[in-house]
């Protein structure tokens, strides 16, 4: 019996990603797969033979195993022919071994479901093909797109493949992960009533590189359900991926149900599915009546937290719009071992700029470690002429091999000795607040005007604020609430304090604070009295209290 192929192999562009560009095999646990298929609506009580399911990166067949089992149950219940299943599944992978394994898994489930071995073989071969899903055409005929797309930073791919993907996908913005394109392309395959349900990292919901994908979803699709799995273990191996499950589709916007699983056990997944799909959401489910618009980050704390956040955002301007304030990151050199030296270095003194690094800050106090960064630029001009600085030239000649192999050196061969970022000696004398990237709380240090910040520190300068008063506000739980709402969460409760999140902090304008409150904030900041700073910040923001939120308080 010739069942026909759902899509002949010669019709699709064979995967151009090398085996080194594939993600490691990460198997989704069977009960998590069941939850994802439930959220997609791939239910054996439907006529699944009349539908099409796409699995864009089938790997070892974790999703296909359960999907085929449900498909067989649906066929049996409705007494459909085996030939009716020929177009029911389209599964892709660029790895031939994965394709073979997924076909074997599908074939085994078909035989268990009652298919003759030859029929099972033909169906499995027709369903699963060696192809790069991202290079396949848009069909708009998929009723379901499900899976666990690969996690690959796009800059890790070949230049040619990066260019091809960026031409095809508007979501590949900034340093996006490839799973962003898998979401965009999967959504494009959906029929009008179709649903996409993925498990993957959730960074795109908050980060800069997810902006365009969020805009695409906001303008063309709707979110149906979202499951936070940060503390759970949904995979068979330990993977630090900060995953989430989400279901998306076309059609009118509806209330979005959001829940969080602590461990993703079989019982927890089963109960979560019931609560998310019930006519009325269960007590563990939050329902968002209005979703986020455009490129807005998806702040999925709770509706109550979001309500307070929105009230604060309506009342106060962003940090950089208040008091001529600017958030920046310190200097990156490309090779700290070469470009960061001590005072004894045999280099012209006017080429050395005092430097502060994260390791030099403890409890908000800066310890002078005697570090200097080499300034390879002339003020108001380009890089220096090494002929004017013979000691510096000798130093670079001595370290030429290490300096020249940096990316910035290859990109700028005439100024091969330059640092990645420009050093600004005038910044040294400016008072500035210093903030390490990863921490439990906003560990704000104060430099009265002695150092240039390193790349592992963000810094804030202001033309309108007394920096210590601003430091007091930013050190408070109110400021941390903004970061907690928007920032990527790390294992152990730690947060990323990147510029994109720091800029989300709202502050009152300086003239909105009384002299007494200003003085009290300055004094409490100097004493690092965080309990008092929290209380003073509530006064400054005219808040009776903040909703409780979980974070590791390391403000000591």
C-alpha positions as CSV (number, residue, x, y, z in Angstrom):
1,X,0.0,0.0,0.0
2,X,1.4,3.4,-1.0
3,X,0.3,6.0,1.6
4,X,2.2,8.8,-0.1
5,X,4.5,11.3,1.6
6,X,3.2,14.2,3.6
7,X,6.0,16.3,2.1
8,X,8.7,14.7,-0.2
9,X,12.3,15.2,1.0
10,X,13.4,16.8,-2.3
11,X,10.9,19.6,-1.7
12,X,12.6,21.1,1.3
13,X,15.9,22.9,1.7
14,X,18.1,20.4,3.6
15,X,19.5,21.6,6.9
16,X,22.6,23.7,6.4
17,X,23.4,24.0,10.1
18,X,26.4,21.7,10.8
19,X,26.2,19.1,13.6
20,X,28.3,21.5,15.7
21,X,25.5,24.1,15.3
22,X,22.8,21.8,16.7
23,X,21.7,21.9,20.3
24,X,22.5,19.1,22.6
25,X,19.7,16.5,22.9
26,X,17.5,17.6,25.8
27,X,14.5,15.3,26.2
28,X,11.3,16.8,27.6
29,X,9.8,14.6,30.2
30,X,6.7,12.6,29.0
31,X,4.3,14.2,31.5
32,X,5.4,17.7,30.4
33,X,4.9,16.7,26.8
34,X,1.4,15.6,27.7
35,X,0.7,19.0,29.3
36,X,2.0,20.8,26.2
37,X,-0.2,18.7,23.8
38,X,-3.2,19.3,26.1
39,X,-2.6,23.1,26.0
40,X,-2.3,22.9,22.2
41,X,-5.7,21.0,22.1
42,X,-4.2,17.9,20.5
43,X,-6.8,15.7,22.1
44,X,-7.6,12.1,21.0
45,X,-11.3,12.9,21.4
46,X,-11.0,15.1,18.3
47,X,-10.7,13.8,14.7
48,X,-6.9,14.2,14.6
49,X,-6.8,12.4,11.2
50,X,-8.3,15.6,9.8
51,X,-5.6,17.8,11.3
52,X,-2.0,18.6,10.8
53,X,0.6,18.7,13.5
54,X,4.1,20.1,12.9
55,X,7.1,19.3,15.1
56,X,9.9,21.6,14.0
57,X,12.9,20.0,15.8
58,X,11.9,16.5,16.7
59,X,15.2,15.3,18.2
60,X,14.7,11.9,19.8
61,X,11.0,11.9,19.3
62,X,9.8,12.8,22.7
63,X,6.8,14.8,21.4
64,X,6.1,12.4,18.5
65,X,5.8,9.4,20.8
66,X,2.8,10.9,22.7
67,X,1.4,12.7,19.6
68,X,1.3,9.4,17.6
69,X,-0.3,7.6,20.5
70,X,-3.1,10.1,20.6
71,X,-3.4,10.1,16.9
72,X,-3.9,6.3,16.9
73,X,-6.4,6.5,19.7
74,X,-8.4,9.1,17.7
75,X,-8.3,7.0,14.5
76,X,-9.5,3.9,16.4
77,X,-12.3,5.7,18.1
78,X,-13.6,7.2,14.8
79,X,-12.7,4.2,12.7
80,X,-10.6,6.2,10.3
81,X,-8.4,4.4,7.7
82,X,-4.7,4.3,8.1
83,X,-4.3,6.2,4.8
84,X,-6.2,9.1,6.3
85,X,-3.2,9.7,8.6
86,X,-0.7,10.4,5.8
87,X,-0.8,14.2,6.3
88,X,-1.4,14.2,10.0
89,X,2.2,14.9,11.1
90,X,5.1,16.8,9.6
91,X,8.3,16.5,11.7
92,X,11.7,18.1,11.0
93,X,15.3,17.7,12.1
94,X,18.6,18.4,10.5
95,X,20.4,15.5,12.2
96,X,20.0,12.2,10.3
97,X,20.3,10.2,13.5
98,X,17.5,12.2,15.1
99,X,15.4,11.6,12.0
100,X,16.0,7.8,12.2
101,X,15.2,7.7,15.9
102,X,12.0,9.8,15.5
103,X,10.8,7.5,12.7
104,X,11.5,4.5,14.8
105,X,9.6,5.9,17.8
106,X,6.7,6.8,15.5
107,X,6.7,3.4,13.9
108,X,6.7,1.7,17.2
109,X,3.6,3.7,18.4
110,X,1.8,3.0,15.2
111,X,2.3,-0.8,15.5
112,X,1.2,-0.6,19.1
113,X,-1.9,1.2,17.9
114,X,-2.7,-1.6,15.5
115,X,-1.0,-0.7,12.2
116,X,0.7,-3.3,10.1
117,X,4.5,-2.9,10.2
118,X,4.7,-1.9,6.5
119,X,2.0,0.7,6.9
120,X,3.7,2.0,10.1
121,X,7.0,2.2,8.3
122,X,5.5,4.2,5.4
123,X,3.6,6.6,7.6
124,X,6.7,7.2,9.8
125,X,8.9,7.8,6.8
126,X,6.3,10.2,5.3
127,X,6.0,12.1,8.6
128,X,9.6,12.6,9.6
129,X,12.1,14.2,7.3
130,X,15.7,15.6,7.3
131,X,15.2,19.3,6.8
132,X,15.8,22.7,8.3
133,X,12.4,23.8,9.5
134,X,13.5,27.5,9.3
135,X,14.2,27.1,5.6
136,X,10.8,25.5,4.7
137,X,8.0,27.5,3.1
138,X,5.0,29.0,5.0
139,X,1.9,26.8,4.5
140,X,-0.7,28.2,6.9
141,X,-2.2,24.8,7.2
142,X,-1.0,23.6,10.6
143,X,-3.6,23.0,13.3
144,X,-0.9,22.4,15.8
145,X,2.8,23.3,16.1
146,X,4.4,21.8,19.2
147,X,7.9,21.1,20.5
148,X,11.1,22.1,22.2
149,X,13.0,24.3,19.7
150,X,16.8,24.4,19.8
151,X,18.7,27.0,21.9
152,X,21.5,28.4,19.8
153,X,22.8,32.0,19.9
154,X,22.7,33.2,16.3
155,X,26.2,34.6,16.4
156,X,27.4,31.0,16.8
157,X,26.2,30.0,13.4
158,X,28.0,30.4,10.1
159,X,28.0,33.9,8.5
160,X,26.0,32.6,5.5
161,X,23.4,30.9,7.6
162,X,23.0,33.9,9.9
163,X,22.4,36.1,6.8
164,X,19.8,33.6,5.5
165,X,17.9,33.5,8.7
166,X,18.0,37.2,9.3
167,X,16.6,37.8,5.8
168,X,13.7,35.4,6.5
169,X,12.8,36.4,10.1
170,X,12.1,39.9,11.4
171,X,12.2,38.5,14.9
172,X,16.0,37.8,14.7
173,X,16.9,41.1,16.3
174,X,20.1,42.1,18.2
175,X,21.8,38.9,19.6
176,X,18.6,36.8,19.5
177,X,18.6,33.1,20.2
178,X,17.5,30.9,17.3
179,X,14.4,29.7,19.2
180,X,13.0,33.2,18.5
181,X,12.9,32.3,14.7
182,X,11.4,28.9,15.5
183,X,8.5,30.7,17.3
184,X,8.0,33.2,14.4
185,X,8.1,30.5,11.7
186,X,5.9,28.1,13.7
187,X,3.3,30.8,14.2
188,X,3.4,31.6,10.4
189,X,2.5,27.9,9.7
190,X,-0.8,28.1,11.7
191,X,-4.2,27.9,10.2
192,X,-6.8,30.4,11.3
193,X,-7.8,28.1,14.2
194,X,-4.3,26.7,14.8
195,X,-2.3,26.7,18.1
196,X,1.4,26.8,18.8
197,X,2.6,25.3,22.1
198,X,6.3,25.3,22.9
199,X,8.6,24.7,25.8
200,X,11.7,26.9,25.6
201,X,13.7,29.5,27.4
202,X,11.6,32.6,28.3
203,X,14.3,35.3,27.9
204,X,12.5,36.7,24.8
205,X,9.5,37.7,26.9
206,X,11.6,40.3,28.7
207,X,14.8,40.9,26.9
208,X,15.8,43.5,24.3
209,X,16.3,40.8,21.7
210,X,12.6,39.6,22.1
211,X,11.2,43.0,21.2
212,X,10.3,42.3,17.6
213,X,8.9,38.9,18.4
214,X,6.6,40.4,21.0
215,X,5.5,43.0,18.5
216,X,4.7,40.2,16.0
217,X,2.7,38.4,18.5
218,X,0.9,41.5,19.7
219,X,-0.1,42.5,16.2
220,X,-1.0,39.2,14.6
221,X,-1.6,36.5,17.2
222,X,-2.9,36.1,20.8
223,X,-1.5,34.4,23.9
224,X,-3.7,31.7,25.4
225,X,-1.7,30.2,28.3
226,X,1.7,30.6,29.9
227,X,3.4,28.3,32.4
228,X,6.5,29.5,34.4
229,X,8.9,26.6,34.9
230,X,11.9,28.5,36.3
231,X,12.2,26.4,39.5
232,X,10.9,23.2,37.9
233,X,12.7,20.3,36.2
234,X,10.9,19.6,32.9
235,X,13.8,17.9,31.1
236,X,15.4,14.5,31.6
237,X,18.8,16.2,32.1
238,X,19.8,19.2,34.1
239,X,19.7,22.3,31.9
240,X,19.9,25.9,33.0
241,X,17.4,27.2,30.5
242,X,14.9,29.2,32.6
243,X,12.1,27.5,30.6
244,X,8.4,28.2,30.1
245,X,5.5,26.6,28.3
246,X,3.3,28.9,26.3
247,X,0.5,28.5,23.8
248,X,-0.2,31.0,21.1
249,X,-2.6,31.3,18.2
250,X,-4.5,33.4,15.7
251,X,-7.8,35.0,16.3
252,X,-9.3,37.5,18.7
253,X,-7.5,38.4,22.0
254,X,-8.8,36.6,25.0
255,X,-8.0,36.4,28.7
256,X,-4.6,34.8,29.2
257,X,-4.2,32.2,31.9
258,X,-0.8,32.1,33.7
259,X,0.5,29.7,36.3
260,X,3.8,28.6,37.8
261,X,4.9,25.0,38.5
262,X,7.4,24.4,41.4
263,X,8.7,21.0,40.2
264,X,6.7,20.0,37.1
265,X,5.9,16.6,38.6
266,X,3.4,14.4,36.8
267,X,0.7,15.3,39.4
268,X,1.5,19.0,39.2
269,X,1.4,19.0,35.4
270,X,-1.9,17.1,35.3
271,X,-3.5,19.5,37.8
272,X,-2.1,22.5,36.0
273,X,-3.6,21.3,32.7
274,X,-7.0,21.0,34.3
275,X,-6.8,24.4,35.9
276,X,-5.7,26.1,32.7
277,X,-8.3,24.5,30.5
278,X,-11.3,24.6,32.9
279,X,-14.2,26.8,32.2
280,X,-13.2,28.8,35.3
281,X,-9.5,29.1,36.2
282,X,-8.4,27.3,39.3
283,X,-6.9,29.0,42.4
284,X,-3.3,28.5,41.2
285,X,-4.0,30.3,37.9
286,X,-3.8,34.1,37.3
287,X,-6.0,35.5,34.6
288,X,-4.8,38.5,32.7
289,X,-7.8,40.2,31.1
290,X,-5.5,42.6,29.1
291,X,-2.3,41.5,27.6
292,X,0.9,43.5,26.8
293,X,0.9,45.7,23.8
294,X,3.6,46.0,21.1
295,X,7.1,45.4,22.3
296,X,6.3,45.7,26.0
297,X,8.0,43.1,28.1
298,X,5.7,40.5,29.5
299,X,5.7,41.2,33.2
300,X,4.2,37.9,34.5
301,X,4.5,38.3,38.3
302,X,0.8,38.6,39.2
303,X,-2.1,40.9,38.2
304,X,-1.8,42.6,41.6
305,X,2.0,43.3,41.1
306,X,1.3,44.5,37.6
307,X,-1.4,46.8,38.8
308,X,1.0,48.5,41.3
309,X,3.8,48.6,38.6
310,X,1.5,50.3,36.1
311,X,0.3,52.9,38.7
312,X,4.0,53.8,39.5
313,X,4.8,54.1,35.8
314,X,1.9,56.4,35.3
315,X,2.9,58.7,38.1
316,X,6.7,58.9,37.7
317,X,9.1,59.4,34.8
318,X,11.8,56.8,33.8
319,X,15.2,57.1,35.5
320,X,16.8,58.6,32.4
321,X,14.1,61.3,32.0
322,X,14.5,62.6,35.5
323,X,17.3,65.1,36.3
324,X,19.5,64.6,33.2
325,X,20.4,61.1,34.3
326,X,22.2,58.6,32.2
327,X,22.7,54.8,32.6
328,X,25.8,53.3,31.0
329,X,28.2,50.4,31.1
330,X,32.0,50.6,31.8
331,X,34.8,50.0,29.4
332,X,35.4,46.6,27.7
333,X,39.0,46.0,26.5
334,X,39.0,42.7,24.7
335,X,41.8,41.4,26.9
336,X,41.9,42.6,30.5
337,X,45.2,40.9,31.2
338,X,46.9,43.2,28.7
339,X,44.9,46.4,29.1
340,X,44.5,46.6,32.8
341,X,47.8,47.2,34.6
342,X,49.2,48.5,37.9
343,X,51.0,51.8,38.6
344,X,54.4,50.2,38.0
345,X,53.7,49.4,34.3
346,X,56.3,50.8,32.0
347,X,53.8,53.0,30.1
348,X,53.5,56.8,29.9
349,X,51.5,58.0,32.9
350,X,49.1,60.1,30.9
351,X,48.0,56.8,29.1
352,X,46.8,55.3,32.4
353,X,43.3,55.9,33.8
354,X,42.3,54.7,37.3
355,X,39.9,51.8,37.1
356,X,37.3,50.3,39.4
357,X,36.1,46.7,38.9
358,X,33.3,44.8,40.5
359,X,35.8,42.9,42.7
360,X,36.8,46.3,44.2
361,X,33.3,47.0,45.7
362,X,32.2,45.5,49.0
363,X,29.1,46.6,50.8
364,X,28.9,49.7,48.6
365,X,32.4,50.8,49.5
366,X,35.1,51.1,46.8
367,X,38.5,49.7,47.6
368,X,41.3,51.2,45.5
369,X,43.1,48.1,44.1
370,X,45.6,50.2,42.2
371,X,44.2,49.2,38.8
372,X,44.6,51.3,35.6
373,X,43.2,50.9,32.2
374,X,45.3,51.9,29.2
375,X,43.8,54.7,27.3
376,X,44.5,54.2,23.6
377,X,42.5,57.2,22.4
378,X,43.2,60.9,22.0
379,X,40.7,63.3,23.4
380,X,38.3,64.3,20.7
381,X,40.0,62.2,18.1
382,X,40.8,58.6,17.2
383,X,43.4,56.3,18.5
384,X,46.8,57.6,19.6
385,X,49.9,57.6,17.3
386,X,52.1,55.0,19.0
387,X,55.1,56.9,17.7
388,X,54.3,59.6,20.2
389,X,54.4,57.1,23.1
390,X,57.5,55.0,22.8
391,X,57.0,53.1,26.1
392,X,53.4,52.3,25.2
393,X,54.5,51.2,21.7
394,X,57.1,48.9,23.3
395,X,54.5,47.4,25.6
396,X,52.1,46.6,22.7
397,X,54.9,45.2,20.6
398,X,55.8,42.9,23.5
399,X,52.1,41.7,23.7
400,X,51.3,42.0,20.0
401,X,50.3,38.5,19.4
402,X,47.6,38.5,22.2
403,X,46.4,42.1,21.3
404,X,46.1,41.5,17.6
405,X,44.1,38.3,17.8
406,X,41.1,40.1,19.4
407,X,38.0,40.6,17.2
408,X,38.2,44.4,17.5
409,X,41.8,44.3,16.3
410,X,41.0,42.2,13.2
411,X,38.1,44.6,12.5
412,X,40.3,47.7,12.8
413,X,43.8,46.6,11.6
414,X,45.1,50.2,11.6
415,X,44.2,50.6,15.2
416,X,44.9,47.0,16.2
417,X,45.9,48.1,19.8
418,X,42.7,49.9,20.7
419,X,40.3,48.8,23.4
420,X,36.8,47.7,22.4
421,X,35.2,50.7,24.0
422,X,36.6,54.2,24.2
423,X,38.1,55.3,27.6
424,X,36.8,58.7,28.8
425,X,39.3,60.2,31.3
426,X,36.9,63.0,32.0
427,X,34.5,60.4,33.4
428,X,36.9,59.7,36.3
429,X,36.1,63.0,38.0
430,X,32.4,62.8,37.8
431,X,30.4,61.5,40.8
432,X,28.7,58.2,39.8
433,X,26.7,55.3,41.2
434,X,28.2,51.9,40.4
435,X,26.0,48.8,40.1
436,X,27.2,45.2,39.5
437,X,25.3,43.2,37.0
438,X,24.3,40.0,38.8
439,X,23.2,40.2,42.4
440,X,20.3,39.6,44.7
441,X,19.6,43.3,45.3
442,X,20.7,46.6,43.9
443,X,24.2,46.8,45.5
444,X,24.8,50.4,44.7
445,X,28.3,51.8,45.3
446,X,29.2,55.5,45.2
447,X,32.3,56.9,43.5
448,X,32.7,60.6,44.4
449,X,35.0,61.0,41.4
450,X,38.1,58.8,41.4
451,X,37.7,56.0,38.9
452,X,36.6,54.9,35.4
453,X,34.2,51.9,35.6
454,X,35.1,48.5,34.1
455,X,32.7,46.6,31.8
456,X,31.5,44.4,34.7
457,X,29.9,47.5,36.2
458,X,27.0,49.7,35.2
459,X,27.2,53.3,36.2
460,X,24.7,56.2,36.6
461,X,25.6,59.9,36.3
462,X,23.2,62.7,36.7
463,X,23.1,66.4,36.1
464,X,20.1,67.1,38.2
465,X,20.3,64.7,41.2
466,X,22.5,64.7,44.2
467,X,24.0,61.3,43.5
468,X,23.8,60.1,47.1
469,X,20.1,61.0,47.2
470,X,19.5,59.2,43.9
471,X,21.6,56.3,45.3
472,X,19.3,56.1,48.3
473,X,16.2,55.8,46.1
474,X,17.8,53.2,43.8
475,X,19.0,51.2,46.8
476,X,15.4,50.8,48.1
477,X,13.0,48.0,47.6
478,X,10.8,50.2,45.5
479,X,13.5,50.5,42.9
480,X,14.2,46.8,43.2
481,X,10.5,46.2,42.5
482,X,10.9,47.6,39.0
483,X,14.0,45.4,38.4
484,X,12.3,42.4,39.8
485,X,9.3,43.0,37.5
486,X,11.3,43.3,34.3
487,X,14.6,41.5,34.8
488,X,15.7,38.1,33.9
489,X,15.7,35.8,37.0
490,X,18.8,33.7,37.7
491,X,19.0,30.5,39.7
492,X,19.0,31.1,43.4
493,X,16.8,34.2,43.2
494,X,19.5,36.5,41.7
495,X,18.6,39.1,39.1
496,X,20.4,40.7,36.2
497,X,20.9,44.4,36.7
498,X,21.6,45.4,33.1
499,X,21.1,48.8,31.6
500,X,17.9,47.8,29.9
501,X,16.3,47.0,33.3
502,X,17.9,49.8,35.2
503,X,16.3,52.2,32.7
504,X,12.9,50.8,33.7
505,X,13.2,52.2,37.2
506,X,10.9,55.2,37.7
507,X,11.9,57.9,40.1
508,X,10.2,61.2,41.3
509,X,11.7,64.3,39.9
510,X,14.2,65.9,42.3
511,X,12.0,68.9,43.0
512,X,9.2,66.5,44.1
513,X,11.1,65.7,47.3
514,X,11.1,67.9,50.4
515,X,14.5,69.1,51.8
516,X,13.9,66.9,54.9
517,X,13.3,63.8,52.8
518,X,16.3,64.6,50.6
519,X,18.6,64.9,53.6
520,X,17.2,61.7,55.2
521,X,17.8,59.7,52.0
522,X,21.3,61.0,51.7
523,X,22.1,60.1,55.3
524,X,20.5,56.7,55.1
525,X,22.4,55.9,51.9
526,X,25.7,56.9,53.5
527,X,25.0,54.6,56.5
528,X,23.6,51.9,54.3
529,X,20.5,51.7,56.5
530,X,18.3,49.8,54.1
531,X,15.3,49.4,56.4
532,X,15.2,53.2,56.7
533,X,15.8,53.6,52.9
534,X,12.8,51.3,52.2
535,X,10.6,53.4,54.4
536,X,11.8,56.7,53.0
537,X,11.3,55.5,49.5
538,X,7.7,54.7,50.3
539,X,7.3,58.3,51.3
540,X,9.0,59.5,48.2
541,X,6.8,57.4,46.0
542,X,3.7,58.1,48.1
543,X,3.0,54.5,48.6
544,X,1.4,53.0,51.7
545,X,3.2,49.7,51.0
546,X,4.6,47.5,48.3
547,X,3.1,44.0,47.4
548,X,5.4,41.3,48.7
549,X,7.8,39.9,46.2
550,X,10.5,37.2,46.5
551,X,14.2,38.1,46.2
552,X,17.5,37.4,47.8
553,X,18.3,40.5,49.9
554,X,22.0,40.9,49.8
555,X,22.1,44.6,50.6
556,X,24.6,44.5,53.4
